[in-house]
Amino acid sequence: MNSTQILRIAPDAPWLAPLAGYSDLSFRLLCRENGCKAAVTEMVSTKGLCYDSRGTEELLKTTPEDSPLVVQLFGSELEFIERAMHSLMEHGFRYFDLNAGCPVRKVIKTGCGASLHTNIDLLETIARRMAEIAGPGNSGVKFRRGWTSGEDNYLEIGKRLQNAGTAWVALHPRTAKQGYSGQADWSCLKELASSLEIPVIASGDLITAEDGVRCIRETGVQGVMFARGALYGPNIFNDYLTLLRGETLPPRTGQDLARIIIRHAELSRQHLPERKALIKMRSIVPRYVRHNPGVRRLRNELINCDSWDNLKAMILDFLEADHGAA
Ligand SMILES: Cc1cc2nc3c(=O)[nH]c(=O)nc-3n(C[C@H](O)[C@H](O)[C@H](O)COP(=O)(O)O)c2cc1C
């Protein structure tokens, strides 16, 4: 692969956040076509990489247009992290992120993801080694405000990572125990951004383009990454950039939405096995039109959709039948 594009962290360079199950090659390319300036892969197990698992290989599929690309790793054993990084770098990957925020049981029970909040000596050791292997400017860490309420340690983590050579940090200011419930506390973003010299990227409750602009202005972070906001509409990146320039957004039409969905289908078809791509699109389409009346009916109809022509016709019919703009 060819990682030629330089990774920028700046207000006018919105990122696509890592999204397990979603930020695959087709979705990343779709987001890039809609203004995203850097994308992060789904989290990849360093152990899986060392054992050559086929699923892991699929998570790392990329193309030259899919650049700059940050590979998000999860792991807690230095040996596997080192081996995985060396192998990825031999394959041309250049930028890496460590997942220290995933609260899913399967991940935390192995000491990975958000459980690193409870062992910040290990977190610091891993981050230092990652920075040494990747080289200056090439590795970051994504974490949360703390493990549970009353145990915030994002400031200490941020400072230790900065000393360890980490080039950027991404903060999702909810606790691991909170998962995705409650509100992301942007005041933590503000505090972290003003305490560190390395750039801070915001994540958390950036659901609309307006949220992105507000977050940059209210917190002073250097960048934003869109997660669920991008899943609901990849045009969030261009909309955000438009608002950031002080311009107003054009009204959205059903045709805009159809264009995005059909392009997503084309990209999935190009980069996934035919049948898998169709099944994936059947679950993706309802998300794009989730606020439109009739979405339940569409979801039921999609279960029986067995060809691309059929899928395209269903989307166009649905959006033309006055469900158009959300
Ligand atoms: C379906 C889904 C998958 C996610 N997968 C990852 C992941 O692999 N790695 C990670 O660091 N965060 C992951 N996240 C967290 C997001 O990157 C982001 O930090 C979080 O959704 C908060 O941002 P938002 O409120 O703007 O969606 C995931 C979130 C969702 C909803």
The ligand as a MOL file (V3000), in Angstrom:
LIG
                    3D

  0  0  0     0  0            999 V3000
M  V30 BEGIN CTAB
M  V30 COUNTS 31 33 0 0 0
M  V30 BEGIN ATOM
M  V30 1 C -20.4710 1.2700 16.2300 0
M  V30 2 C -19.2930 1.9120 16.8920 0
M  V30 3 C -18.0450 1.3330 16.7910 0
M  V30 4 C -16.9290 1.9240 17.4190 0
M  V30 5 N -15.6960 1.3610 17.2650 0
M  V30 6 C -14.6010 1.9650 17.8200 0
M  V30 7 C -13.2900 1.4190 17.6330 0
M  V30 8 O -13.0870 0.4160 16.9470 0
M  V30 9 N -12.2570 2.0830 18.2310 0
M  V30 10 C -12.4290 3.2180 18.9970 0
M  V30 11 O -11.4660 3.7850 19.5110 0
M  V30 12 N -13.6640 3.7430 19.1600 0
M  V30 13 C -14.7210 3.1480 18.5930 0
M  V30 14 N -15.9590 3.7190 18.7410 0
M  V30 15 C -16.0790 5.0100 19.4430 0
M  V30 16 C -16.0850 6.1610 18.4460 0
M  V30 17 O -14.8860 6.2410 17.7150 0
M  V30 18 C -16.3570 7.5190 19.1520 0
M  V30 19 O -15.2970 7.7840 20.0410 0
M  V30 20 C -17.6680 7.5020 19.9250 0
M  V30 21 O -18.7320 6.9880 19.1230 0
M  V30 22 C -18.0590 8.9240 20.4020 0
M  V30 23 O -18.2700 9.7710 19.3180 0
M  V30 24 P -19.7830 10.1940 18.8330 0
M  V30 25 O -20.5800 10.4570 20.0980 0
M  V30 26 O -19.5600 11.4300 17.9990 0
M  V30 27 O -20.3400 9.0290 18.0910 0
M  V30 28 C -17.0850 3.1180 18.1630 0
M  V30 29 C -18.3580 3.6980 18.2570 0
M  V30 30 C -19.4570 3.1210 17.6460 0
M  V30 31 C -20.7980 3.7820 17.7720 0
M  V30 END ATOM
M  V30 BEGIN BOND
M  V30 1 1 1 2
M  V30 2 1 2 3
M  V30 3 2 2 30
M  V30 4 2 3 4
M  V30 5 1 4 5
M  V30 6 1 4 28
M  V30 7 2 5 6
M  V30 8 1 6 7
M  V30 9 1 6 13
M  V30 10 2 7 8
M  V30 11 1 7 9
M  V30 12 1 9 10
M  V30 13 2 10 11
M  V30 14 1 10 12
M  V30 15 2 12 13
M  V30 16 1 13 14
M  V30 17 1 14 15
M  V30 18 1 14 28
M  V30 19 1 15 16
M  V30 20 1 16 17
M  V30 21 1 16 18
M  V30 22 1 18 19
M  V30 23 1 18 20
M  V30 24 1 20 21
M  V30 25 1 20 22
M  V30 26 1 22 23
M  V30 27 1 23 24
M  V30 28 2 24 25
M  V30 29 1 24 26
M  V30 30 1 24 27
M  V30 31 2 28 29
M  V30 32 1 29 30
M  V30 33 1 30 31
M  V30 END BOND
M  V30 END CTAB
M  END
